[in-house]
């Protein structure tokens, strides 16, 4: 019986996980994070990367525009009949 294993990508990744996700070397990613080129933050003395921020950064750098938010107007309430 074949078992399919789906790789899970965490929301917060370390250098190794993020470099695999982005397809670049850990050394390059470390340099990008140190120079502020890529969105990252330090937790203690270790770099961490949020997947959502990396995705948004890649979209921005590749020229992909995020979908425009849809304006939702609140429904108008019907007038309440007066009590007699």
Secondary structure, 3 states (H helix, E strand, C coil): CCCCCCCCCCCEECHHHHHHHHCCCHHHHHHHHHHCCCCCEEECCEEEEEHHHHHHHHHHHHCCCCCCCCCCCCCCCCCCCCCC
